[in-house]
């Protein structure tokens, strides 16, 4: 018997007993008899030279040696279970669950789904919208498309796609549009600004990066979500602040104008996945998203275009 590893069948039985807290339940899971599991435990006890379990009431409790071995066994078996489940799943049949904010889904992903289907025909997506940030485990998601900034959770693998760029946008039909024609950015300080509670720092960030005093801004009507804010801007209700890709279609169609262009923030667009997840579709999706965002930036209205 190899001395550098414990007997693997016995270790599997030990891990099941420790996890399920029962010899009987471990035997049922492993499809062996109660006696077979007990023999495996005795084999490990003999190999280690000390008991790994002790009787406690009507059940079993791990000894200090048992706890140490259980921690090591758990760290080995859990990744194996995850990898095995992924290998057995057929990627061509199971959709990839992608989470993203509702504004990103409505204003950026949905208009590009037809193109995505043509260019990555084997990728099946299930899109899940949420206005709250995903948890560190990305529970229920294969990946999340976010506009965020480091530091990232340690359990994530992050594909940074493009720097975030934000800018002031307004409808050409907004009554105050003419006031901003050829005006310096300071002119915005005289306007009542549309804003959203989902991005409370966006206006202040833009002002600071544009050389303005954030305290001088006058915030007007607020909206719960960025999507509603941008719809209000398109409807000609006032001046809004927006990430460039979310308004690229409106800029190209002339529904919105960006009189001073866009400035980079400390954030970025990122595709975030669980670090232990190895799915070749994720790298393909990251490449596609990166290219689409680059094309958006190249085709966006430039600040020197007239209002």
C-alpha positions as CSV (number, residue, x, y, z in Angstrom):
1,X,0.0,0.0,0.0
2,X,1.3,3.5,-0.9
3,X,2.4,5.4,2.2
4,X,2.0,8.9,0.7
5,X,-1.8,8.8,0.5
6,X,-4.4,7.1,2.7
7,X,-6.4,4.2,1.3
8,X,-8.7,6.1,-1.1
9,X,-11.8,3.9,-0.6
10,X,-11.5,4.2,3.1
11,X,-10.9,8.0,2.8
12,X,-14.1,8.3,0.7
13,X,-16.1,6.5,3.3
14,X,-14.5,8.6,6.1
15,X,-15.4,11.9,4.3
16,X,-19.0,10.7,3.7
17,X,-19.4,9.8,7.4
18,X,-17.9,13.1,8.6
19,X,-20.1,15.1,6.1
20,X,-23.3,13.2,6.7
21,X,-22.7,12.6,10.5
22,X,-23.9,9.1,10.1
23,X,-22.4,5.7,9.1
24,X,-25.8,4.5,7.8
25,X,-26.3,7.6,5.6
26,X,-22.8,7.3,4.3
27,X,-23.4,3.6,3.5
28,X,-26.5,4.5,1.6
29,X,-24.8,7.3,-0.4
30,X,-21.9,5.0,-1.3
31,X,-24.1,2.0,-2.1
32,X,-22.3,-0.2,0.4
33,X,-23.2,-1.9,3.6
34,X,-23.0,-0.4,7.1
35,X,-20.3,-3.0,7.9
36,X,-18.2,-2.0,4.9
37,X,-18.1,1.6,6.0
38,X,-17.2,0.6,9.6
39,X,-14.3,-1.5,8.2
40,X,-13.0,1.4,6.2
41,X,-13.0,3.6,9.3
42,X,-11.1,0.9,11.3
43,X,-8.6,0.7,8.4
44,X,-7.9,4.5,8.7
45,X,-7.7,4.3,12.5
46,X,-5.1,1.5,12.3
47,X,-3.1,3.4,9.6
48,X,-3.1,6.7,11.6
49,X,-2.6,5.0,15.0
50,X,-5.4,6.8,16.7
51,X,-9.2,7.0,16.6
52,X,-10.8,9.5,14.1
53,X,-14.3,9.3,15.6
54,X,-15.5,8.9,19.1
55,X,-19.0,7.9,20.3
56,X,-21.0,10.9,21.5
57,X,-24.5,10.1,22.7
58,X,-26.1,8.1,19.9
59,X,-23.9,9.6,17.2
60,X,-20.3,10.1,16.3
61,X,-17.9,13.1,16.8
62,X,-14.6,13.8,15.2
63,X,-11.5,13.7,17.3
64,X,-8.8,16.3,16.7
65,X,-7.0,14.0,14.3
66,X,-10.4,13.3,12.6
67,X,-11.1,17.0,12.2
68,X,-7.7,17.6,10.6
69,X,-8.2,14.7,8.2
70,X,-11.7,15.9,7.4
71,X,-10.6,19.4,6.5
72,X,-8.0,18.0,4.1
73,X,-10.5,15.5,2.6
74,X,-13.2,18.2,2.2
75,X,-10.7,20.5,0.4
76,X,-9.9,17.6,-2.0
77,X,-13.3,16.2,-2.6
78,X,-15.3,19.4,-3.1
79,X,-13.3,20.6,-6.2
80,X,-13.5,17.1,-7.5
81,X,-17.3,17.0,-7.2
82,X,-17.5,20.4,-8.9
83,X,-15.2,19.4,-11.8
84,X,-17.0,16.1,-12.3
85,X,-20.4,17.7,-12.4
86,X,-19.1,20.2,-15.0
87,X,-17.5,17.5,-17.1
88,X,-20.7,15.5,-17.1
89,X,-22.9,18.4,-18.1
90,X,-23.2,19.0,-21.8
91,X,-22.3,22.6,-22.5
92,X,-24.2,22.5,-25.8
93,X,-27.4,21.8,-23.9
94,X,-27.1,23.7,-20.7
95,X,-27.5,27.5,-21.0
96,X,-24.9,29.8,-19.5
97,X,-26.6,31.9,-16.8
98,X,-25.4,35.5,-17.2
99,X,-26.4,38.1,-14.6
100,X,-26.2,41.8,-15.2
101,X,-27.9,45.0,-14.0
102,X,-31.3,45.7,-15.6
103,X,-30.1,48.8,-17.4
104,X,-27.2,46.9,-19.0
105,X,-29.6,44.1,-20.0
106,X,-32.3,46.5,-21.5
107,X,-30.1,49.1,-23.1
108,X,-27.0,47.1,-24.2
109,X,-27.4,43.3,-24.1
110,X,-30.8,43.0,-25.7
111,X,-30.1,45.2,-28.7
112,X,-27.0,43.0,-29.4
113,X,-28.5,39.5,-28.8
114,X,-29.3,38.9,-32.5
115,X,-25.6,39.7,-33.4
116,X,-24.4,37.6,-30.5
117,X,-26.5,34.6,-31.7
118,X,-25.1,35.0,-35.2
119,X,-21.5,35.2,-34.1
120,X,-21.6,32.7,-31.3
121,X,-24.3,30.3,-32.5
122,X,-23.4,27.5,-30.1
123,X,-23.7,29.8,-27.0
124,X,-27.0,29.5,-25.3
125,X,-27.6,32.3,-22.7
126,X,-30.0,32.6,-19.9
127,X,-30.0,36.3,-18.8
128,X,-30.8,37.3,-15.3
129,X,-31.3,41.0,-14.3
130,X,-30.7,42.3,-10.8
131,X,-30.0,45.8,-9.5
132,X,-28.2,44.5,-6.5
133,X,-24.5,43.5,-6.7
134,X,-24.0,39.7,-6.8
135,X,-22.6,38.0,-3.8
136,X,-19.0,36.8,-3.6
137,X,-20.0,33.3,-4.7
138,X,-22.0,34.5,-7.7
139,X,-24.8,32.3,-6.4
140,X,-27.0,30.9,-9.1
141,X,-24.9,32.5,-11.9
142,X,-22.2,31.2,-14.3
143,X,-21.0,34.7,-14.8
144,X,-21.9,38.4,-14.2
145,X,-21.5,41.3,-16.5
146,X,-20.8,44.3,-14.3
147,X,-19.7,48.0,-14.4
148,X,-17.6,48.1,-11.2
149,X,-14.1,48.7,-9.9
150,X,-11.5,46.7,-8.0
151,X,-10.8,45.3,-5.6
152,X,-12.6,42.1,-6.7
153,X,-13.7,39.2,-4.4
154,X,-10.9,36.7,-4.1
155,X,-13.2,33.9,-5.3
156,X,-13.8,35.6,-8.7
157,X,-11.9,35.3,-12.0
158,X,-12.3,38.7,-13.7
159,X,-12.1,39.4,-17.4
160,X,-11.7,43.2,-17.6
161,X,-13.4,44.2,-20.9
162,X,-13.2,48.0,-21.3
163,X,-12.7,51.1,-19.1
164,X,-15.9,52.7,-17.9
165,X,-16.5,56.1,-19.6
166,X,-19.3,58.4,-18.5
167,X,-20.6,61.6,-19.9
168,X,-23.4,64.1,-19.9
169,X,-26.2,63.4,-22.3
170,X,-29.4,65.2,-23.4
171,X,-32.1,65.2,-26.0
172,X,-31.7,67.7,-28.9
173,X,-35.4,68.4,-28.2
174,X,-34.8,69.4,-24.6
175,X,-35.7,73.1,-24.3
176,X,-32.3,73.9,-22.7
177,X,-30.2,72.2,-25.4
178,X,-29.4,75.4,-27.2
179,X,-28.0,77.0,-24.0
180,X,-25.3,74.4,-24.0
181,X,-24.3,74.9,-27.6
182,X,-20.6,75.8,-27.7
183,X,-20.7,76.4,-23.9
184,X,-18.0,75.3,-21.5
185,X,-18.8,72.5,-19.1
186,X,-19.4,75.1,-16.3
187,X,-22.7,75.8,-18.0
188,X,-24.1,72.6,-16.6
189,X,-23.9,74.1,-13.1
190,X,-26.9,76.3,-14.0
191,X,-29.1,73.3,-14.9
192,X,-31.2,71.0,-12.7
193,X,-29.8,67.6,-13.3
194,X,-31.5,64.2,-13.6
195,X,-29.9,61.6,-11.4
196,X,-30.4,58.0,-10.2
197,X,-30.1,56.5,-6.7
198,X,-28.4,53.4,-8.2
199,X,-25.4,55.5,-9.2
200,X,-25.3,58.3,-6.6
201,X,-21.7,59.3,-7.2
202,X,-21.9,59.4,-11.0
203,X,-22.5,63.2,-11.3
204,X,-19.8,64.0,-8.7
205,X,-17.3,61.8,-10.5
206,X,-18.0,63.4,-13.8
207,X,-17.8,66.9,-12.3
208,X,-14.4,66.2,-10.6
209,X,-13.0,64.7,-13.8
210,X,-14.3,67.6,-15.8
211,X,-12.6,70.2,-13.6
212,X,-15.8,71.3,-11.8
213,X,-16.7,71.6,-8.2
214,X,-19.0,68.7,-7.4
215,X,-20.6,70.7,-4.5
216,X,-21.9,73.2,-7.1
217,X,-24.1,70.7,-8.9
218,X,-27.9,71.1,-8.7
219,X,-29.6,67.7,-8.6
220,X,-33.2,67.7,-9.8
221,X,-35.5,64.8,-10.5
222,X,-34.2,61.4,-9.3
223,X,-35.0,57.9,-10.6
224,X,-34.6,54.6,-8.9
225,X,-32.8,52.9,-11.8
226,X,-30.4,54.1,-14.5
227,X,-32.7,52.7,-17.2
228,X,-35.5,55.1,-16.2
229,X,-33.0,58.0,-16.0
230,X,-31.9,57.4,-19.6
231,X,-35.5,57.0,-20.8
232,X,-36.2,60.4,-19.2
233,X,-33.3,62.0,-21.0
234,X,-34.4,60.5,-24.3
235,X,-37.9,61.9,-23.6
236,X,-36.4,65.4,-23.4
237,X,-36.9,65.9,-19.6
238,X,-33.4,67.1,-18.9
239,X,-29.7,66.4,-18.6
240,X,-28.5,63.0,-17.5
241,X,-25.2,61.2,-16.8
242,X,-24.6,57.9,-18.5
243,X,-22.0,55.2,-19.3
244,X,-21.1,55.5,-23.0
245,X,-22.1,52.0,-24.2
246,X,-25.6,52.4,-22.7
247,X,-26.3,55.4,-24.9
248,X,-24.2,54.6,-28.0
249,X,-27.3,53.6,-30.0
250,X,-29.1,56.8,-29.0
251,X,-26.1,58.9,-29.9
252,X,-25.8,57.2,-33.3
253,X,-29.5,57.8,-34.0
254,X,-29.4,61.4,-32.8
255,X,-31.9,60.7,-30.0
256,X,-29.3,61.9,-27.5
257,X,-26.3,64.3,-27.7
258,X,-23.1,64.3,-25.7
259,X,-21.8,67.9,-25.8
260,X,-18.6,67.2,-23.9
261,X,-18.0,63.6,-24.7
262,X,-17.0,61.0,-22.2
263,X,-14.4,60.7,-19.5
264,X,-12.8,57.5,-18.0
265,X,-13.6,56.6,-14.4
266,X,-11.7,54.3,-12.1
267,X,-14.2,51.5,-12.9
268,X,-14.5,49.1,-15.9
269,X,-16.8,46.7,-17.6
270,X,-16.0,43.2,-16.4
271,X,-17.1,39.7,-16.9
272,X,-16.8,38.0,-13.5
273,X,-16.9,34.2,-13.0
274,X,-16.3,31.9,-10.1
275,X,-12.6,31.2,-10.0
276,X,-13.0,27.4,-9.9
277,X,-15.3,27.4,-13.0
278,X,-13.6,26.2,-16.1
279,X,-16.0,26.6,-19.1
280,X,-14.5,27.5,-22.5
281,X,-17.7,29.4,-23.3
282,X,-16.8,32.1,-20.8
283,X,-13.5,33.0,-22.6
284,X,-15.5,33.2,-25.9
285,X,-18.1,35.4,-24.4
286,X,-15.5,37.7,-22.8
287,X,-13.8,38.1,-26.2
288,X,-17.1,38.9,-27.9
289,X,-18.1,41.4,-25.2
290,X,-14.7,43.1,-25.4
291,X,-14.9,43.5,-29.1
292,X,-18.5,44.8,-29.0
293,X,-17.5,47.4,-26.4
294,X,-14.5,48.5,-28.4
295,X,-16.7,48.9,-31.5
296,X,-19.2,51.0,-29.4
297,X,-16.4,53.3,-28.3
298,X,-15.1,53.7,-31.9
299,X,-18.5,54.5,-33.2
300,X,-19.7,56.9,-30.5
301,X,-20.3,60.6,-31.1
302,X,-17.3,62.7,-30.6
303,X,-17.4,65.8,-28.4
304,X,-16.5,68.1,-31.3
305,X,-19.7,67.3,-33.2
306,X,-22.2,70.2,-33.1
307,X,-25.4,70.2,-31.1
